[in-house]
Amino acid sequence: MHIYFAPDHRPTTQEALQAFCDHKLASPRYRPETQSSYTRTLREFLALCPDAVYADELTSACVQRYTEDLQRRQLRSGSRHTKMTAVKAFFGFIEEQGVISSHIAQLITIPSQASAKPVRPVDADDAALLLRAVKEGGQPRDIALVAVLLYTGLSLSDMTALTLADLILAPVHNVLSGPSHKRQLPPTTSIDCKLRLRRRLDTQYQEAPLDEPTWQALNAYLMVRPASVHPQIFLTGAGAPLTLSLATQIVIKYARAAGMPWIRSRALRSGYVLRQLAAGTPLPAVQSRVSHRQVTTARRYLGVHGTSRQVSVALRRTCGVLIVDAAQQARRRLRALLESSGHHAFEAPDAVFAHDMLRLSRLSLVVLLAASKHAWSDVELLENGPNDGQLLADHRIILILSQREKVPEQLADPVASSHITVISRPIHYNTLHALIAQAFSELGAQDEPLEDEKSLQHP
């Protein structure tokens, strides 16, 4: 144990905090995001102790005051667990340094964490639908970000920490072309490209190989990457490094657009591990690729691998509503009404996108298919649906016609044989409520309460 304060020195609370950050948190056992989280928490804790100028004036009453503040703010159990762990570690440090003689750290109780919901891995179909959604968005950075997460198994923190220097090419291409802020990969399909992942010690790193589609997506982004003094690969539009929070929101945004609101970055990483195991990759190789420090961490996925399909089928009973309408304003209005009532609501501008969502979505969807005499081509979904095996068995379609519009003769038989409900505008909300509730019941999911009656008319 090292003593960082002179015997005759009485450190202030800020000096004690600085010593804790410089010496205790600087240990390789703490990840950068943990260091930042602990530092923020302890500054927050000390702000509630304005009377404690010196570290030896910190008492158990300060800890009790902070605990009550966390309860008043109604933070999640995981957040309270992390914050109190930081406070306990800080008191343990200043006790080791002889700053305080009382054993307050031993008296601090760490709130238990609620059992985390199991992360459902992203399978091949999920990955295809997510990539389609992000490509529809058309942002090269987002396409590259999602592709890297899907096909390298990187954690979100590793991904945001990547720098241009972490792009490793084959020896024949050991220098990236172009200015330092717009480096590009050579235009060849035989490139051996890898990402270097820095470990907690600066002298340690591992390499993650990139497949061709992933490095092509990455190269497309590097061509338009903003000029910046920051070396990180992924930047904001203003040229600042992409934060964990922003990266998380990017994943959530496109997961929702793809009809899979349950997806988070951990699901992308877990899906990569399971796909590697399903392909026969040895466990030690999987451990190395995803940078697990112990093989036992990777071994946990072996049990999940055998049950992932059954879990996937069970989770299909979760329902959502898919709005298919060429009019964006009408889609957005209807989606807002449904989401305000607690539904998972998604949009598709045409039958092509809707068909892919129905085929690949992990949700069972009630499709509100808007049609008019000017856009009957979108109703080709009705013609293709019955020939798609389980398509209509896993989903339900409600056909919405314009006022006084009728179903064309060529579609009358498919609509009747598939028992597709047909309604006309204007639609009252309680009518739509009843139809969605009936469809949810047929799909084996519980209905969610909707709000009072409202009128839904085409804008």
Stockholm file with secondary structure:
# STOCKHOLM 1.0

chainA/1-459         MHIYFAPDHRPTTQEALQAFCDHKLASPRYRPETQSSYTRTLREFLALCPDAVYADELTSACVQRYTEDLQRRQLRSGSRHTKMTAVKAFFGFIEEQGVISSHIAQLITIPSQASAKPVRPVDADDAALLLRAVKEGGQPRDIALVAVLLYTGLSLSDMTALTLADLILAPVHNVLSGPSHKRQLPPTTSIDCKLRLRRRLDTQYQEAPLDEPTWQALNAYLMVRPASVHPQIFLTGAGAPLTLSLATQIVIKYARAAGMPWIRSRALRSGYVLRQLAAGTPLPAVQSRVSHRQVTTARRYLGVHGTSRQVSVALRRTCGVLIVDAAQQARRRLRALLESSGHHAFEAPDAVFAHDMLRLSRLSLVVLLAASKHAWSDVELLENGPNDGQLLADHRIILILSQREKVPEQLADPVASSHITVISRPIHYNTLHALIAQAFSELGAQDEPLEDEKSLQHP
#=GR chainA/1-459 SS CCCCSCTTCCCBHHHHHHHIIIIITTSTTSCHHHHHHHHHHHHHHHHTCTTCCBGGGCCHHHHHHHHHHHHHHTCCHHHHHHHHHHHHHHHHHHHHTTSCCSCHHHHCCCCCCCCCCCCCCCCHHHHHHHHHHHHHHTCHHHHHHHHHHHHHCCCHHHHHHCBGGGEECCGGGCSCBSCTTSCBCCSCTTCCCEEEEECSSTTCEEEEECCHHHHHHHHHHHHHCCCCSCCBSSBCTTSCBCCHHHHHHHHHHHHHHTTCTTCCHHHHHHHHHHHHHHTTCCHHHHHHHTTCSSHHHHHHHHHHHHHHHHHHHHHTTSEEEEEECSCHHHHHHHHHHHHHTTCCEEEESSHHHHHHHHHHCSSEEEEEEEECTTCGGGGHHHHHGGGSTTHHHHCEEEEEECTTCCCCHHHHHHHHHTTCEEEESSEEHHHHHHHHHHHHHHHTCCCCCCCSCCEECCC
#=GC SS_cons         CCCCSCTTCCCBHHHHHHHIIIIITTSTTSCHHHHHHHHHHHHHHHHTCTTCCBGGGCCHHHHHHHHHHHHHHTCCHHHHHHHHHHHHHHHHHHHHTTSCCSCHHHHCCCCCCCCCCCCCCCCHHHHHHHHHHHHHHTCHHHHHHHHHHHHHCCCHHHHHHCBGGGEECCGGGCSCBSCTTSCBCCSCTTCCCEEEEECSSTTCEEEEECCHHHHHHHHHHHHHCCCCSCCBSSBCTTSCBCCHHHHHHHHHHHHHHTTCTTCCHHHHHHHHHHHHHHTTCCHHHHHHHTTCSSHHHHHHHHHHHHHHHHHHHHHTTSEEEEEECSCHHHHHHHHHHHHHTTCCEEEESSHHHHHHHHHHCSSEEEEEEEECTTCGGGGHHHHHGGGSTTHHHHCEEEEEECTTCCCCHHHHHHHHHTTCEEEESSEEHHHHHHHHHHHHHHHTCCCCCCCSCCEECCC
//
